[in-house]
Amino acid sequence: MSICAFVIALALAASGGSPAQSSRNTAPESFRANAQSTASGGGVAAALVFQVDAYTPDTERERLVATLTGSGSPAFVEALKKEKAIGYVQVGERKVSVRYARETATPTGGRRIVLVTDAPVYFVGGGALDAKPQAGFDVAVVEFEVDSVGLGSGRMAMAAKVKSGGPSGVQIDDYAQQPVKLATVSRNVK
């Protein structure tokens, strides 16, 4: 099920129509988020932390896109894992390294932030409360917007498969039946 294709269209599109990296680099920074997921079998709520120590430069983004479109998903995941860890996603005591982070300006003066981890954060959904890992769902993708004071919302594919295809050239398949909703996101004050 492809539900987050727009995330990668904004974050990974190699050329044309894609917003450029924001000129105001705000890293290092961190965010708190309240996540909610509901499915036919029940619901889950969790508190998350997104730590961003640096944002991915254009050259690294372009290299990852070329790997994905030229060599496919396994090569993309391998290339992603070779990138320097530039933050983490934390759920409880579990931390998963962020290897890709982009921020772009929104028309309203806020920011859209996209993070990709080097491993799934959690297998939510899949039609069961006790969902099991499945091959190919090797990363997590986070997308949220915050306003000029650092408040916002978003969504997350806690276990995702990134592959070429779809209207943007990049497609995200989410293990869950629907993305995890980030009901509230707030930038931590230093």
C-alpha positions in Angstrom: 0.0 0.0 0.0 1.6 3.3 -1.1 0.5 6.0 1.3 3.5 8.2 1.7 4.7 8.8 -1.8 4.5 12.6 -1.3 7.0 12.4 1.5 9.7 11.0 -0.7 8.6 13.2 -3.6 9.5 16.2 -1.4 12.5 14.7 0.2 14.2 12.7 -2.5 13.2 14.0 -5.8 16.3 14.7 -7.8 15.2 17.6 -9.8 12.4 19.9 -10.9 9.6 21.1 -8.7 11.2 19.9 -5.5 11.8 22.5 -2.9 15.4 23.2 -2.1 17.0 22.6 1.3 16.1 25.5 3.6 18.9 28.1 3.8 18.5 28.4 7.6 20.2 25.4 9.0 18.6 24.8 12.4 20.5 21.6 13.4 21.3 20.4 15.9 17.7 20.3 17.2 15.2 17.8 18.6 11.5 17.4 18.6 8.9 15.6 20.8 5.9 13.9 19.2 2.8 12.1 20.4 2.1 9.2 18.0 -1.2 7.5 17.5 -2.2 4.5 15.4 -5.5 2.7 15.2 -6.5 -0.4 13.2 -9.3 -2.9 13.3 -7.5 -4.9 16.0 -6.9 -1.9 18.4 -4.8 1.1 18.8 -1.3 2.2 20.0 0.0 5.5 21.4 3.6 6.4 22.1 5.8 9.3 22.8 8.7 9.8 20.3 11.8 11.9 20.2 13.4 13.0 16.9 17.0 14.1 17.3 18.5 15.9 14.2 22.2 16.7 14.5 22.6 17.7 10.8 20.6 17.9 7.6 21.5 15.9 4.5 23.2 18.0 1.8 22.0 18.1 -1.8 24.9 16.0 -3.1 24.2 13.1 -0.7 20.5 13.3 -1.5 21.2 13.1 -5.3 23.5 10.1 -4.8 20.8 8.2 -2.8 18.1 9.0 -5.4 20.4 7.8 -8.2 21.1 4.6 -6.3 17.4 4.0 -5.8 16.3 4.7 -9.3 19.3 2.9 -10.9 19.8 -0.1 -8.7 16.6 -0.5 -6.6 15.5 -0.8 -3.0 18.2 -3.2 -1.6 21.0 -1.0 -3.0 19.3 2.1 -1.6 19.0 0.6 1.9 22.7 -0.5 1.7 23.8 3.0 0.6 21.6 4.6 3.3 23.2 2.5 6.0 26.7 3.7 4.8 25.7 7.3 5.4 26.8 8.9 8.6 24.3 8.8 11.4 22.9 12.3 11.8 20.4 11.8 14.6 18.0 9.2 15.9 14.3 8.4 16.4 13.6 7.2 20.0 10.6 5.3 21.2 11.0 4.4 24.9 14.5 3.1 25.3 14.8 2.1 21.7 16.9 4.4 19.4 17.2 4.0 15.7 19.7 6.0 13.7 18.6 8.7 11.2 20.8 8.5 8.1 18.8 11.0 6.0 17.2 14.3 7.1 15.8 17.2 5.0 14.1 20.4 5.9 12.3 22.6 3.4 10.5 25.9 3.9 6.7 25.8 3.7 4.6 28.6 2.1 3.4 29.7 5.6 6.8 30.3 7.0 7.2 27.0 8.8 9.3 23.9 7.9 8.6 20.4 6.5 11.1 17.9 7.9 11.6 14.4 6.5 13.7 11.8 8.3 14.7 8.3 7.1 16.2 5.7 9.5 18.5 2.8 8.8 16.1 0.3 10.3 12.4 -0.1 11.1 11.4 1.6 14.3 8.5 -0.8 15.1 6.2 -3.1 13.1 2.8 -1.5 13.7 -0.3 -3.0 12.1 -0.1 -5.5 9.3 -3.6 -6.5 10.4 -2.6 -7.7 13.8 -1.6 -6.3 17.2 1.3 -8.7 17.5 2.7 -7.8 14.0 5.9 -9.6 13.0 8.8 -8.2 11.0 8.6 -8.8 7.3 11.4 -8.8 4.8 11.9 -5.7 2.7 10.5 -3.2 5.3 14.0 -2.0 6.2 13.6 1.6 7.1 11.2 4.1 8.8 10.1 7.4 7.2 9.0 10.4 9.3 7.4 13.5 7.8 6.1 16.5 9.8 5.6 20.2 9.5 6.2 22.7 12.2 5.3 26.4 12.3 7.7 29.3 13.0 7.6 28.6 16.8 8.1 24.8 16.4 4.6 23.4 16.8 3.0 21.0 14.3 1.9 17.6 13.3 2.7 14.8 10.8 2.9 11.1 10.1 5.3 8.3 10.1 5.7 4.9 8.5 7.4 3.0 11.3 8.4 0.2 9.0 8.6 1.1 5.3 9.9 -0.2 2.0 11.4 2.4 -0.4 11.3 1.6 -4.1 11.3 3.3 -7.4 7.9 3.9 -9.1 4.8 6.0 -8.6 4.2 9.5 -10.0 7.2 11.0 -8.3 9.6 8.2 -9.3 9.9 7.1 -5.6 7.3 5.1 -3.7 7.0 4.3 0.0 5.1 1.1 1.0 4.1 1.3 4.7 3.9 -2.0 6.6 0.9 -0.7 8.5 -2.6 -0.3 7.0 -2.3 3.4 7.5 0.6 5.7 8.7 1.1 6.5 12.3 -0.3 9.9 13.1 1.9 12.4 14.8 -0.9 14.3 16.5 1.4 16.8 18.1 5.0 17.7 17.3 7.0 20.3 19.2 10.5 21.5 18.9 12.5 21.2 22.1 13.7 24.5 23.5 17.5 24.5 24.0 
